[in-house]
Amino acid sequence: MGTTVAQYLQQLDPGRRPDLPETTAGTLRLDVRGAGCTDHWYLTIADQHVRVTRSDDDAELMVRADRTVYDRMASGEMHVATALLRNELTVQGDLRLLMLLRRIFPGPPGARHPRELARAAMDGRAAMDGRFAVDGRDERS
């Protein structure tokens, strides 16, 4: 297994995250159950920044799961929505903040944003078109 949830959250860059909506702000508490205890991680999201602290204070969204589920999300092996649909993750509070959590955790290893794929496809098509054009004529004919 890759990165643990504790490692991932401790190393989370506090800088600006353009993948987060500018207008959405809120607080999330992640309750990580394991080894007979529960660890609490408190995320404050505002102005496309995420601040992570350790606290069991109430939050606008509280998310509970076993450590193995969170570890799989932190390593990109499991999507937040998948864990929710499998009932491996429970939530209480403002569900729109769950979509922010989806953006905070990484995607699968090697995954690319759809825009990157579209750009690569367009670049490939442009390269392909350029390969067949010679003096304004199409070599394919």
N, C-alpha and C positions, 0 to 999 in steps of 0.2 A: 504494500500500500504506500502511497505517496505521502504528501503533507498531511499532518493532523490539523484539526480545526483550531487547536490552540496555537500551533505554529503559524497557520495562515492568518489568524486574526491579529496576532502579535506583530506580524510583518506587514500588515495591510498599510499601504501608502496613505498617509493623511492628506496628500495633495488633492488637487481638483480632479474629479472624475467626470469627464465629459459624457460618459455613457449614462449618467444619472440625470433625470429631468431637473431643470433649473428651479422649477416652481414647487417641487415636492420636498417636504421636510417631515421629519418625524423621529420617533425613538422606537427602538426594537430591543427586546431582551431575548437572548438566546439561552435557553436552559439546556445544558448538556449533561445528560444522565450517564453515569457509568461508575463502576467499582464502588457501589454503595453510597455515592454522593452525587451532588449536582453542582456543576460549575455554572456560573452566570456571567455572560458577556453582554455588555450594554453598548449599543450602537446609536449614536446620535448623527442623524443625516440632515444637512442643511447646506444650501448654496453649492451643491455638487461636491461636498466634502463629507467624509465619514470619520467620526471620532470614535475610537473603541476604548472602553474602560471595563473594569471588572466591578459589577454592582448587581444587586438583586432588587433594585428599585423597580417600581411599576413602570411600564412603558406602554406606548400606544398599541404596540403589537408584541405579544409574547409567543415565542416559538419553542416548542419542547420536542426533544428527540434523544435517542440514545447516541452515545459518543460515536459509535460505528457509522451511523447515518450521517452525522455531521462531518466525520472524517472523509466519507465518500463524496460528500458535497464539496468539501475543501480541496479534494484532489481532482475534481471534475468528473468523477465516476458516476455521480447521481445528480439529477436536476432537482431543484426544490419542488417543482410541481409533481414530479414523479413520486417523491417521498410523501407528499401530501396525499396524492391519489392512492397510494399503497397503504395509507394510514400508519406510516412509519414516523410521521411528523404531525404534531397537533398545533393549532394556532388559536389564539384568542385575541380579539381586538380588531384593529383597522386592517382589513385584508389588502387594501391597495399598497400597503407598505411591504407586503410579501413579494410583490413584483420588484421592489428595490433590492430585496435580499437576493433575488434571482440574478440581478446584475452585479451584486457584490461578490458572489461566489463565482469561481471560474467555470468555463464550459469544459467540454471534454478535451483531452489532450489532442492537439492538432486541429481543433475546430477553428473555423474562420468565420468572420462576420459575413452575412449575406452580401453586403455591399462590396467587400473584398473579392468575393467569388464573382460577382457581376463584373467588377473592373478587370479581373483576370481573364474572364471570358471575352470581354470586349477587346482587351489587349491582344489576346490570342487570335480573335477574328480579324483585327486590324493587321496583325503580322501575317496571317494567312492570306488576306486580300492583297497585301503588298508583295507576297511571294509570287503570285500569279500574274501580276501586271508588269508588262514589259513594253515600254514605249507606248503606253496607253492602250495596248491590246491585251487581251486575256489569253494566256498560254493554254488554258484548259480547252479552248475551242479547237 
